Amino acid sequence: MAKPLSMDKPECFIDTESGGKLYVKESALQILQKIEQPVVVVAVVGLYRTGKSYLMNRLAGKQTGFALGSTIESKTKGIWMWCVPHPTKAGTTLVLLDTEGLGDVDKGDSKHDSNIFCLAVLLSSTLVYNSRGTIDNRAVEELQYVTELTECIKVKSSNNEADDSGEFVKFFPSFIWAVRDFTLERKIYGNDATEDEYLEFALKLKVGTSKKVMEYNLPRECIQNYFPSRKCFTFPFPTAPENVSRLEKLDSADISSDFLEVTENFCKYAFEKSEVKKLKDGIIVSGRVLGHLAKNYVDTISSGVVPCLENAVIAMAKIENEAAVKDGLEIYQSGMEKLKDTFPLELKNVSSEHQHLSSTATQTFMKRSFRDNDGGYLKTLEEKINKLFDEYLRQNEEASKRQCEDLLSVLSGPMTEKLKQGFYAKPGGYDLFCKDLEDIVKNYNSQANKEVKAEEVLEEFLKQKSVDSKAILHADKKLTEKEKKIKGEIEKINKLFDEYLRQNEEASKRQCEDLLSVLSGPMTEKLKQGFYAKPGGYDLFCKDLEDIVKNYNSQANKEVKVLPILLNIIVI
C-alpha cells in the first residue's frame, strides 16, 4: 500500500501570472506526484472575506494553516492546497483546496472568478460553497457562476454534438452550502425546518414563464440539476464581533459552543460523505493524476479553450500509460542488470528470470495504466522488454564465448607446447596428437557442457587444429607405412565426430525449445491474466501467435550449425 503523505502547511497550487493567466505551481505538482493513494478532494468557494479558510483549517485538523484575513482585503489568492492523511478513510489522502475569494472589489475580474469556480468544480469530489447571512435571493444570485458551467466546461470533445447538461452530474462533486453568521430562525410557514429543508426551500422554483420568473429560477435549476447531492449547514456567530479577526487564535472557551457543534458536524459529514475523486468510467484519481488533471485544465483555460472532461481523461491515459510502460521497463531492466553480473548462465536460467521479471513488469504496468483498451501500451512494453532481452542474451553469449575460449586455451596449453617442441613429428605422432585432442575435447565437454556457446567455440577450435592435424598426418604417413592403423584412427575420429554431432543436435534442440518458451512467455502471462477474455480477444491472440512464429523462424535460423564432417580434417 502506498505511504500517506502529509504536508505541514498549505502550498500554493494554482497561481496567477502578471498577465492574468492561471498556471499550476511546479512545487505543488511535485508534491502530488508523490501521492499514489486515492484522493478525496474538498474544495471551498465563496465570496471573499466570508471565512472559507477557517473551515479548511478545521478539516485539516488544525487551528491555523490556510491564511485568515482580518481586513476587507481578500487573503487567499489563486487556489491553495493542503494534503493530509484522511482521518477516517485508511489508505486515502485528503486534499483540501482553498480558493481565492469571488467578487474581490480590487480584482474586478468576473472571468477570473468564473475560472476559479470551474477549476474547483472540476478538481473536487466535494464542493463547499461558503456564504454569509441567509440563503435569500441575493445569496442565490451571487452563485451566478453555476449558471455558466455549461459554457465553461464540456463533457464531450465532439464539436458537432452539443453537450447534454444531464451528463455533468456524472462528473460533478457533491455540494455543501455553508451559511456563516446565520441568525434567523429556521422556520418554513411557521414550522421548524432542518438545515437541508431550509436549503431546498430556498431553491424552490417559482411557477410561470415570465422573464423575471425565469431569471429567478435559472440559478436554482442549475444547482438542482448539477448538484443532486446537496447538504446545508448553518453556522451561528462564532464569537463576539471584536474577536472575529482573531478566530484562529481563540481558545474553545471563547468560541460559541453552538458554532463549534455545527463545525464538528460539518467536518464529520465531509469526512464520511465525501467520496474518492473519480473520472469517467469510474477511474480512481490518485494525487499524481490530480496533478496531471489540474495542469491539463489550467493550461486549457489559459489558452482560451473550454476544458473538456473527455479530453482530460484521454490526456491522463496517455501520460499514465506512458509512465506505466516506463515503470514496468525499469523493474525489468533493474532485475536483469543484477542477473547480468552473474553471466554467463545457462539459457534456461536466463529465460526463467526473464519470464519472472516480465511478469513483474506487466503487473507493475497494470497497476498504473488505465484505458489501454486496445492493449497498445502493453504491447509497447512487451516489445521493449523483448528488445532488451535480446541484448542480454547477446551479452550472455559473449560472456559464455569468452569463458569457453579461456577454458580451451588452458586445456590445450600442453598440446600447444608440444607442437612448438615438435613432439608429434615422429612415427605414431598422429596417434598421439589425436589422443591429446580427444582428451582436450573430453575435458572441455565435461566442464563447458552447459555453456550456451560451448559447441560453437569447440567447432572453431577444431577448425583451427585441423591445420596442425593435416601437417602431422602428412608427416606421419612418410614416417610409417601402417596405413591400416591410420584408417583405424580415421574411424576413431569419425566416431568422435558422430558423438560431437549428436551432442550438437541435442543442444540445438534444447536451445530451440528454450527459445519457444521465451517467445511464448508474454502470451502465457496474458492467458493467466485473462487479457484475451474480451471482445476482439481472439484477433489479439492470433496476432500474438503469429508474432511468436515469425520471431521463432527468424531466430531459429541462427542456431548453431551442425559440426562439419571431421573427415575434412584428415587428408589421406
ZIJOBEL-V309137 format. One line per field, one symbol per residue. ss: DSSP state (h for helix, s for strand, l for the rest). burial: b if it has 24 or more other ideal C-beta (glycine too) atoms within 12 Angstrom, else e. A space follows every 10 residues. Layout:
# ZIJOBEL-V309137
ss: ???
burial: ???
This chain:
# ZIJOBEL-V309137
ss: llllllllll ssssssllll lssslhhhhh hhhllllsss ssssssslll lhhhhhhhhl llllllllll llllllllss ssssslllll lssssssssl lslllllllh hhhhhhhhhh hhhllsssss ssllllhhhh hhlhhhhhhh hhssllllll llllhhhhhh lllsssssss llllllssll ssllhhhhhh hhllllllll hhhhhhhhhh hhhhhhllls ssssllllll hhhhhhhhhl lhhhllhhhh hhhhhhhhhh hhhllllslh hhlslshhhh hhhhhhhhhh hhllllsshh hhhhhhhhhh hhhhhhhhhh hhhhhhhhhh llllllhhhh hhhhhhhhhh hhhhhhhhll lllllhhhhh hhhhhhhhhh hhhhhhhhhh hhhhhhhhhh hlhhhhhhhh hlllllllhh hhhhhhhhhh hhhhhhhhll lllhhhhhhh hhhhhhhhhh hhhhhhhhhl llhhhhhhhh hhhhhhhhhh hhhhhhhhhh hhhhhhhhhl hhhhhhhhhl llllllhhhh hhhhhhhhhh hhhhhhllll lllllhhhhl ll
burial: eeebbbbeeb bbbbbbeeee ebbbbeebbe bbbebbbbbb bbbbbbbbbb bbbbbbbbbb ebeebbbbbe eeebbbbbbb bbbbbbbeee ebbbbbbbbb bbbbeeeeee ebbbbbbbbb bbbbbbbbbb bbbbbeeebb bbbbbbbebb ebbbbbeeee eebebeebee bbbbbbbbbb bbeeebeeee eeeebbebbb ebbeeeeeee eeeeebbbbb bbbbbbbeeb bbbbbbbbbe eeebeebbee eeeebbeebb ebbebbbebb bebbbbbbbb eebbbbbbbb bbbbbbbbeb bbeeebbbbb bbbbbbbebb bbbbbebbbb bbbebbeebb eebbbbbebb bebbbebbbb bbebbbebbb bbeebebbbb bbebbbebbb ebbebbbebb bebbbebbee bbeebeeebe eeebeeeebb bbbbebbbeb beebbeebbe bbbbbbbbbe bbeebbebbe ebbeebbeee eeeeebeebb eebeebbeeb bebbeebbeb beebbbebbb bbbebbeeee bbeeeeeeeb beebeeebee bbeeeeeebb eebeebeebb ee
